[in-house]
Amino acid sequence: MYSASASAERVRERIRAGTTLALVADVVEDRVRHDLAIALGGARLAVVRCVESATPEDHIALATMISEGDFVWAGLVYGERDGPEIDSRIETIHVSELDRLVARLQELREAFGEAG
């Protein structure tokens, strides 16, 4: 079982391992939520929330961050084995699939780099 901080550390390690992505903020919300802000290009940021178990409240909080304009994309990394069944526009990724998360962030960085 992964804690939010353990998942965040795995995300940080994977971003540092040969990517051009830059981590610009690391915020421990509480013992069950850990947010990472990642630069995508220009002033555009993505947020990745790491949790043990994804909840509808996490999806709502991330959607709010996007709608307020602080971030252009949000993802939710969870550690529990059974995936959440939440209908949301927030991409949800199991901690074992961090390559998919990093590929998505790099794709967004390239798209925003060209647009910015």
C-alpha positions as CSV (number, residue, x, y, z in Angstrom):
1,M,0.0,0.0,0.0
2,Y,1.4,3.4,-1.0
3,S,1.0,6.6,1.0
4,A,0.5,9.9,-0.7
5,S,4.1,11.0,0.1
6,A,5.5,7.7,-1.2
7,S,3.6,8.1,-4.5
8,A,4.7,11.7,-4.8
9,E,8.3,10.6,-4.3
10,R,8.0,8.0,-7.1
11,V,6.5,10.7,-9.4
12,R,9.4,13.1,-8.5
13,E,12.0,10.4,-9.2
14,R,10.4,9.5,-12.5
15,I,10.3,13.1,-13.6
16,R,14.0,13.6,-12.7
17,A,14.9,10.4,-14.5
18,G,15.7,11.7,-18.0
19,T,12.9,14.1,-18.7
20,T,12.9,17.8,-19.5
21,L,10.0,18.4,-17.1
22,A,10.5,20.8,-14.3
23,L,8.9,20.4,-10.9
24,V,8.1,23.9,-9.6
25,A,6.1,23.2,-6.4
26,D,5.6,20.4,-4.0
27,V,2.8,20.8,-1.5
28,V,1.7,18.4,1.2
29,E,-2.0,19.1,1.6
30,D,-2.4,16.7,4.5
31,R,-1.4,13.1,5.3
32,V,-3.5,11.8,2.4
33,R,-2.9,14.4,-0.3
34,H,0.3,15.5,-1.9
35,D,0.3,17.9,-4.9
36,L,3.1,18.5,-7.4
37,A,3.1,21.4,-9.8
38,I,5.0,20.8,-13.1
39,A,6.0,23.5,-15.7
40,L,4.7,22.7,-19.2
41,G,6.0,25.8,-21.0
42,G,5.6,29.5,-20.6
43,A,3.4,30.2,-17.5
44,R,1.4,27.0,-18.1
45,L,1.4,24.5,-15.2
46,A,0.1,21.0,-14.6
47,V,-0.8,19.7,-11.2
48,V,-0.5,16.0,-10.1
49,R,-2.2,15.0,-6.9
50,C,-0.9,11.9,-5.3
51,V,-3.3,9.9,-3.0
52,E,-3.6,6.5,-1.6
53,S,-7.2,6.2,-2.6
54,A,-8.9,8.6,-5.1
55,T,-12.1,10.2,-4.0
56,P,-14.7,12.3,-5.7
57,E,-13.5,15.2,-3.6
58,D,-10.0,15.0,-5.1
59,H,-11.5,15.1,-8.6
60,I,-13.6,18.1,-7.7
61,A,-10.6,19.9,-6.1
62,L,-8.5,19.3,-9.2
63,A,-11.3,20.4,-11.6
64,T,-11.6,23.6,-9.5
65,M,-7.9,24.3,-9.9
66,I,-8.2,24.0,-13.6
67,S,-11.4,26.1,-13.8
68,E,-9.8,28.9,-11.7
69,G,-7.0,29.1,-14.3
70,D,-4.0,28.1,-12.0
71,F,-3.4,24.9,-14.0
72,V,-4.1,23.8,-17.6
73,W,-4.1,20.1,-16.8
74,A,-4.5,17.9,-13.7
75,G,-3.9,14.3,-13.0
76,L,-4.5,12.1,-10.0
77,V,-2.1,9.3,-9.1
78,Y,-3.5,6.7,-6.7
79,G,-1.9,3.8,-4.9
80,E,-4.7,1.4,-4.1
81,R,-5.0,-1.7,-6.3
82,D,-8.6,-1.3,-7.4
83,G,-9.1,1.7,-9.6
84,P,-11.6,4.4,-8.8
85,E,-14.8,4.4,-10.7
86,I,-15.3,8.1,-10.9
87,D,-16.6,9.8,-14.0
88,S,-14.4,12.9,-14.3
89,R,-12.3,14.9,-16.8
90,I,-9.3,14.4,-14.5
91,E,-7.0,11.7,-15.8
92,T,-6.5,9.1,-13.1
93,I,-3.4,6.9,-13.1
94,H,-2.2,4.1,-10.9
95,V,1.2,4.6,-9.3
96,S,2.4,1.6,-11.3
97,E,1.7,3.4,-14.5
98,L,4.0,6.4,-14.0
99,D,5.5,6.0,-17.5
100,R,2.1,6.8,-18.9
101,L,1.8,9.9,-16.6
102,V,5.3,11.2,-17.7
103,A,4.5,10.5,-21.4
104,R,1.3,12.6,-21.0
105,L,3.1,15.4,-19.3
106,Q,5.8,15.5,-22.0
107,E,3.1,15.5,-24.7
108,L,1.5,18.5,-23.0
109,R,4.8,20.2,-22.6
110,E,5.6,19.8,-26.4
111,A,2.1,21.1,-27.3
112,F,2.3,24.1,-25.0
113,G,5.9,24.8,-26.0
114,E,4.8,25.1,-29.7
115,A,1.9,27.2,-28.8
116,G,3.7,29.4,-26.3
